Amino acid sequence: MTPDIAHDMVKLEALLRGHVAPHLRSKAEARILDLACGRCDEAETLIKVVKDEMAADQVKLVGADIRIREVRQARERTANLDTEFLIEDATKLGAHKEMKDFDMVFLRHQNYWHGPELWKKIFDTGLAKLNDDGLMVITSYFDREHQLALDALQKLGAEVVLSKRNDASRDVGDAPGKSVDRWLAVLKKPK
Ligand SMILES: C[S@@+](CC[C@H](N)C(=O)[O-])C[C@H]1O[C@@H](n2cnc3c(N)ncnc32)[C@H](O)[C@@H]1O
């Protein structure tokens, strides 16, 4: 992990503890689904925060992405953790009936404006994988893309619990207005 990424994780951990943790309930065994996870830099951070904040003895993280190289990297980097990474289209996870009742569905740097119809399906699949008390947590690189994602999620019936600009996010030089975990939102599934 590069120093920049390690620092991003420190900031992500603070965001999760400050803004997501108050909405988590205690549970002995917790499960996280990380959709479009890429190489899942956040796996260890997510597991650590959920373990502490839900007072969980066990936390399992399942990740899915279509990019083979990144998923292999995720598997290698988290070999010491309770993780499982699927090379799979997140819109097709409905077929895995056993994959359900997640306490958290996480999407880091959702990519709504690269394919609104695709991302609506990914969001819909994620919401369906939550248990009744579960939370969807998204982060976004851009202001506009974050708002588009929230609008789409609300149209799918999700309730926005909070949406927070991360003032400490690191600028990414490849596009104006882009920064790492620039926005965080917490949502509940439709009742
Ligand atoms: C902006 S990247 C974010 C990756 C990672 N979450 C991160 O924060 O670095 C968007 C990710 O969505 C993934 N993706 C795109 N379409 C997908 C699909 N249908 N199913 C699963 N992942 C998908 C891409 O492969 C890519 O890894």
The ligand as an SDF file (V2000), in Angstrom:
LIG
                    3D

 27 29  0  0  0  0  0  0  0  0999 V2000
  -14.4070    3.9970   -9.9140 C   0  0  0  0  0  0  0  0  0  0  0  0
  -13.9690    2.2880   -9.8080 S   0  0  0  0  0  0  0  0  0  0  0  0
  -13.9560    2.0420   -8.0430 C   0  0  0  0  0  0  0  0  0  0  0  0
  -13.1870    0.8220   -7.6420 C   0  0  0  0  0  0  0  0  0  0  0  0
  -12.9500    0.6880   -6.1270 C   0  0  0  0  0  0  0  0  0  0  0  0
  -14.2000    0.5510   -5.4210 N   0  0  0  0  0  0  0  0  0  0  0  0
  -12.1570    1.8640   -5.6270 C   0  0  0  0  0  0  0  0  0  0  0  0
  -12.6620    2.6550   -4.8360 O   0  0  0  0  0  0  0  0  0  0  0  0
  -10.9890    1.9720   -6.0230 O   0  0  0  0  0  0  0  0  0  0  0  0
  -15.4600    1.4920  -10.3250 C   0  0  0  0  0  0  0  0  0  0  0  0
  -15.3930   -0.0260  -10.2700 C   0  0  0  0  0  0  0  0  0  0  0  0
  -16.6290   -0.5560  -10.7450 O   0  0  0  0  0  0  0  0  0  0  0  0
  -16.3370   -1.7930  -11.3260 C   0  0  0  0  0  0  0  0  0  0  0  0
  -17.4960   -2.2440  -12.1090 N   0  0  0  0  0  0  0  0  0  0  0  0
  -18.0030   -1.6770  -13.2230 C   0  0  0  0  0  0  0  0  0  0  0  0
  -19.0660   -2.3770  -13.6440 N   0  0  0  0  0  0  0  0  0  0  0  0
  -19.2360   -3.4120  -12.7770 C   0  0  0  0  0  0  0  0  0  0  0  0
  -20.1580   -4.4960  -12.6850 C   0  0  0  0  0  0  0  0  0  0  0  0
  -21.1500   -4.6510  -13.5800 N   0  0  0  0  0  0  0  0  0  0  0  0
  -20.0260   -5.3750  -11.6680 N   0  0  0  0  0  0  0  0  0  0  0  0
  -19.0230   -5.2320  -10.7590 C   0  0  0  0  0  0  0  0  0  0  0  0
  -18.1310   -4.2360  -10.8030 N   0  0  0  0  0  0  0  0  0  0  0  0
  -18.2230   -3.3430  -11.7930 C   0  0  0  0  0  0  0  0  0  0  0  0
  -15.0980   -1.5030  -12.1280 C   0  0  0  0  0  0  0  0  0  0  0  0
  -14.4430   -2.6800  -12.5330 O   0  0  0  0  0  0  0  0  0  0  0  0
  -14.3220   -0.6550  -11.1310 C   0  0  0  0  0  0  0  0  0  0  0  0
  -13.4770   -1.4520  -10.3300 O   0  0  0  0  0  0  0  0  0  0  0  0
  1  2  1  0
  2  3  1  0
  2 10  1  0
  3  4  1  0
  4  5  1  0
  5  6  1  0
  5  7  1  0
  7  8  2  0
  7  9  1  0
 10 11  1  0
 11 12  1  0
 11 26  1  0
 12 13  1  0
 13 14  1  0
 13 24  1  0
 14 15  1  0
 14 23  1  0
 15 16  2  0
 16 17  1  0
 17 18  1  0
 17 23  2  0
 18 19  1  0
 18 20  2  0
 20 21  1  0
 21 22  2  0
 22 23  1  0
 24 25  1  0
 24 26  1  0
 26 27  1  0
M  CHG  2   2   1   9  -1
M  END
$$$$
